[in-house]
């Protein structure tokens, strides 16, 4: 299973990709913009997406 975890911030979002079969992971720091995050979601298809957002993230 491929998991994408997103920690949404006001200006930046931390993305972590994790493959449960190979146990490999990758961290990416992304800009918190709708178009950029849409590209991230399309480029890295995942079985599960987990998001954390705080109030100031917009």
Backbone as CSV, one residue per row, in Angstrom:
resi,resn,N_x,N_y,N_z,CA_x,CA_y,CA_z,C_x,C_y,C_z
1,UNK,0.843,-1.171,0.000,0.000,0.000,0.000,0.889,1.235,0.000
2,UNK,0.494,2.224,-0.782,1.230,3.482,-0.839,0.442,4.534,-0.072
3,UNK,1.127,5.199,0.853,0.495,6.190,1.713,1.135,7.551,1.452
4,UNK,0.299,8.561,1.327,0.756,9.948,1.218,0.231,10.691,2.431
5,UNK,1.141,11.218,3.243,0.765,12.002,4.417,1.116,13.456,4.153
6,UNK,0.150,14.341,4.398,0.341,15.770,4.163,0.135,16.535,5.465
7,UNK,1.085,17.373,5.802,0.948,18.280,6.942,0.811,19.672,6.349
8,UNK,-0.423,20.153,6.256,-0.690,21.439,5.624,-0.318,22.591,6.541
9,UNK,0.442,23.518,6.001,0.785,24.734,6.715,0.306,25.931,5.913
10,UNK,0.420,27.104,6.473,-0.068,28.299,5.793,0.708,28.574,4.502
11,UNK,2.018,28.373,4.521,2.841,28.656,3.351,3.460,27.408,2.734
12,UNK,3.792,26.420,3.554,4.434,25.199,3.075,3.703,23.970,3.590
13,UNK,3.793,22.904,2.819,3.205,21.629,3.189,4.295,20.571,3.151
14,UNK,4.394,19.769,4.194,5.345,18.676,4.213,4.628,17.424,3.730
15,UNK,5.180,16.794,2.695,4.599,15.582,2.125,5.516,14.411,2.426
16,UNK,4.931,13.291,2.828,5.716,12.086,3.048,5.058,10.946,2.297
17,UNK,5.823,10.306,1.447,5.368,9.132,0.717,5.953,7.911,1.395
18,UNK,5.121,6.903,1.611,5.573,5.686,2.281,4.969,4.480,1.586
19,UNK,5.812,3.532,1.212,5.375,2.284,0.599,5.481,1.193,1.653
20,UNK,4.355,0.608,2.039,4.353,-0.373,3.125,5.002,-1.695,2.715
21,UNK,5.080,-1.969,1.428,5.689,-3.221,0.973,7.210,-3.120,0.991
22,UNK,7.762,-2.068,0.390,9.218,-1.901,0.337,9.765,-1.173,1.564
23,UNK,8.860,-0.542,2.337,9.211,0.240,3.516,10.129,1.425,3.192
24,UNK,10.050,1.903,1.963,10.814,3.086,1.565,9.941,4.318,1.737
25,UNK,10.590,5.435,2.083,9.844,6.671,2.265,10.606,7.830,1.647
26,UNK,9.881,8.902,1.410,10.449,10.096,0.804,9.723,11.309,1.370
27,UNK,10.480,12.345,1.697,9.905,13.591,2.190,10.051,14.662,1.126
28,UNK,9.006,15.459,0.946,9.048,16.578,0.007,8.403,17.785,0.679
29,UNK,9.082,18.922,0.599,8.534,20.176,1.097,7.872,20.875,-0.086
30,UNK,6.576,21.126,0.008,5.812,21.692,-1.109,5.188,23.024,-0.707
31,UNK,4.947,23.859,-1.690,4.244,25.109,-1.472,2.760,24.824,-1.279
32,UNK,2.133,25.490,-0.332,0.707,25.287,-0.085,-0.102,26.124,-1.068
33,UNK,-0.243,25.594,-2.260,-1.063,26.199,-3.305,-1.890,25.096,-3.934
34,UNK,-3.127,25.385,-4.241,-4.036,24.369,-4.769,-3.474,23.700,-6.025
35,UNK,-2.990,24.484,-6.970,-2.505,23.915,-8.233,-1.276,23.037,-8.013
36,UNK,-0.384,23.464,-7.125,0.825,22.678,-6.862,0.485,21.369,-6.157
37,UNK,-0.404,21.425,-5.174,-0.793,20.211,-4.463,-1.570,19.268,-5.376
38,UNK,-2.341,19.790,-6.320,-3.032,18.936,-7.291,-2.017,18.186,-8.147
39,UNK,-0.947,18.857,-8.520,0.112,18.219,-9.288,0.786,17.119,-8.473
40,UNK,1.029,17.384,-7.203,1.641,16.380,-6.323,0.757,15.140,-6.226
41,UNK,-0.554,15.331,-6.069,-1.480,14.210,-5.956,-1.565,13.404,-7.250
42,UNK,-1.496,14.070,-8.394,-1.549,13.369,-9.679,-0.248,12.629,-9.982
43,UNK,0.871,13.232,-9.589,2.188,12.668,-9.898,2.501,11.432,-9.053
44,UNK,1.970,11.378,-7.848,2.245,10.276,-6.924,0.929,9.629,-6.488
45,UNK,0.365,8.748,-7.307,-0.887,8.104,-6.904,-0.702,7.285,-5.627
46,UNK,-1.673,7.367,-4.737,-1.582,6.705,-3.437,-2.868,5.940,-3.150
47,UNK,-2.748,4.925,-2.306,-3.903,4.154,-1.869,-4.610,4.837,-0.701
48,UNK,-3.840,5.596,0.073,-4.377,6.271,1.245,-3.733,7.640,1.370
49,UNK,-4.538,8.665,1.607,-4.035,10.027,1.815,-4.458,10.464,3.214
50,UNK,-3.488,10.916,4.003,-3.738,11.370,5.371,-3.329,12.840,5.433
51,UNK,-4.215,13.680,5.992,-3.922,15.116,6.058,-4.059,15.624,7.489
52,UNK,-3.168,16.532,7.822,-3.278,17.254,9.090,-3.263,18.726,8.749
53,UNK,-4.192,19.467,9.318,-4.268,20.904,9.061,-4.607,21.618,10.361
54,UNK,-3.963,22.733,10.577,-4.296,23.544,11.744,-5.083,24.764,11.258
55,UNK,-5.666,25.503,12.168,-6.495,26.641,11.835,-5.840,27.669,10.928
56,UNK,-4.592,28.105,11.204,-3.965,29.135,10.373,-3.591,28.689,8.970
57,UNK,-3.729,27.401,8.626,-3.321,26.940,7.304,-4.250,27.449,6.211
58,UNK,-5.401,27.971,6.567,-6.304,28.545,5.579,-7.285,27.528,5.107
